[in-house]
Amino acid sequence: MPHDINLISTIAASLGLAMVLGFAAAKLRIPPLVGYLLAGVLIGPYTPGFVADIGLATQLAEIGVMLLMFGVGLHFSLGDLMAVKRVAVPGAIVQMLVATMLGMALATWWGWSFGAGLVFGIALSVASTVVLLKALEARGQLESTNGRIAVGWLVVEDLVMVIALVMLPPLAFLLGGDTPANTAGAEDANVWGVLAVTLLKVAAFVALMLVIGRKLFPRILWMVAAVGSRELFTLCVIAAALGIAFGAAALFGVSFALGAFFAGMVLRESPLSQRAAEESLPLRDAFSVLFFVSVGMLFDWHVLAAEPLKVLGVVAVIMLGKTLAAIALVLLFRYPLNTALTVGVSLAQIGEFSFILIGLGVGLKVVPPEGQSLVLAGALISIALNAALFRAIAPVQAWVRARSFLARRLERNDDPLAALPMETPAAYLHGQVVIVGYGRVGRRIGETLAARGVFFVVLEQQRELVETLRAEGVNAVCGDAVEPLALVQAHVARAAALVIATADIRQVRKMVETARTLNPGIEVLIRVDSGPNSEEEAALLEDEHAGTVFLAEREIAARMTEHVLARLTPAIKI
């Protein structure tokens, strides 16, 4: 019986070729995302051989966008953002403004219109959520201070891009593009009225989701989970993501992306949000791959040969302009050079939001089709080189610190949080416990020690947290425990114990070496998070006599605290 197999052939070719090229990219130590984009190039209309159905691929890409944004919403934490708001919010906004202006300057030089330059610049200003999270996770930095700042920064960028996606269709006519079909005839006289109606619809949708959705959908998820069927639970999660996204578009006229983002946000309110993220991950990953493949299909690779200088300019904005702006801003907020370099490198690429925005701009005829190919070329090159930039952080940091007095001064610059106040009681400077990292584990240790009358000092990189701790009466120092000066300011030379409670243990050996140089008899406790190589890492640290190692299982904070209390007898109560 004859039947159309375009859908099957498109999915099979997309996933099969993406698997092969993604695997090849991973073996070359570059993100598999590059392989997915190249797979799209090979089955696209600009290369010979098999050409997939681009119409079907576009619809599959829409599902990929919805599930991508649903994943972003599931992981969006207002608390995490607020913890680093003083650097992430102004930093992300200023960095996006710098990158947007650089992109507009390029577009103006090429003779593009103001509207085209604006959309093009915004597309270059935002980093890829997928690339950044995977890069930080691969290096064990996702839960570190550097990781939290980078992720918070990216959350602000994502929120700005969501607003841009909502605002672009009603503003397209003013920017030199087409008026959307549902506002045809509005033109000049009514364009502001159309914009006002759009904003009212968006506000109504957001209010509905925050007031009703955040209570209703978590309850539905809980009811389905109580049935005990895994496939039904997964179906509920995916149905919520796609259903809310489609309903938002059909009833409120907002984008699929915004609807899916809020679907993830409201489901995050459920205690089952972690399970929802895990259960939906395979399907989200599969459709995300189809999204990147479909984006690659739109890439006209001839732009690399026809316009090499334009491509070079785009890459320079992404990898130099954005990065240098972010590094400068983080340093101005008095964070260490390592944090500045990590955040800067994390943002030195573009990805899914850039593709979505530039595709919308081309569809509305605000941006010329060439802009889409230039953005895709910049994405391919920047993502491919991003891993190399991460590997360069340590040598660049050592080189800059050794040769630049200004860099060293910017890190400290008479920072009042970099040392304990002069009026700190002597009990906190002798025989105390130094806690490195005051996250979930470090805080529980500190609270228990305080209740038992043991004096302690916190050494933490996150400035906002140090300010909060000092306001609560906790003695805290802002600094990187890898740096000898930071440990000196925490008075580790006369401390009884050093508790390394940070999730990032890549530099733990350097911390221990410095602490033992300053205080040979200090007791050292080390937290190691559960992971693929955690047991081997823990055994290696114990064999090196680095300290007593605790694997991050349940009640790790309690076990570490008990160990400290067993070794110390507080002479003075707090």
Summary of the structure (lengths in Angstrom):
residues: 574
radius of gyration: 25.9
end to end distance: 83.6
largest distance: 88.1
contacts: 2038
relative contact order: 0.11
helix: 70%
strand: 5%
